[in-house]
Amino acid sequence: MAKSLSQSDHEPLSIAERRREQIVAAAVALFAERGYFQTTIEDISNAIGIGKGLIYRYFKDKNDVLFWALCSVLNVYEPENFVPPPGSGGSLAVLRRVLAISCRMAQEHTQEVILAYRSTKDLMPEQRRQIKLIETTIARKIEQCLRACIAEGLLQPLDVKIMAYQYIMLGHTWALKHWALRSHYTVDDYLAAGERLLILPFLTAAGRKKLKAATVKQTTARMTKA
């Protein structure tokens, strides 16, 4: 399974991983410009100035490149992102982090998100099944965070299954409708609006208190760094 394109945020990439990312980045740009079926392995190799044989060293075929690209986007939701660090604000902090990841992933990998909507149907059946499994796993983890917030008295009862997918779709919408949104919002503005839509209306009094404390702490930390 593909590793996250954001792995560089955590540890250095190996030479092989850097080469895979280079190939995937070139392929995604070409898929977006020309279409998946119109793009060949030779086109990808020419775009980055390497031989076709080197691409086949890392990928079985063009379909495998597409699968890697789509998995890499989903894999930004790494397991540790769902574990509240000490002093972070617990499950509510995790929800805010997941929402931020969804938006920033769409900002950084807009073409890949759009490609997922256009070209998932072009994957092999087993590959499509794996993509669905990854997304289902992400949604279930978000559901667990929502249930934890409800159990802690921070959120009012709500339909956690629908809400989990709303968290995922917030980022997708930024990518799919960036042509309409980016002239009016930065990604930070969009994220703040997402919190107002998907978190704030459902907070209990205790939840609002915890959110306010977290906001003050974040502001203080930013001012200290400045």
Secondary structure, 3 states (H helix, E strand, C coil): CCCCCCHHHCCCCCHHHHHHHHHHHHHHHHHHHHCCCCCCHHHHHHHHCCCHHHHHHHCCCHHHHHHHHHHHHHCCCCHHHHCCCCCCCCHHHHHHHHHHHHHHHHHHCHHHHHHHHHHHHHCCHHHHHHHHHHHHHHHHHHHHHHHHHHHCCCECCCCHHHHHHHHHHHHHHHHHCHHHHCCCCCHHHHHHHHHHHHCHHHECHHHHHHHHHHHHHHHHHHHHHC
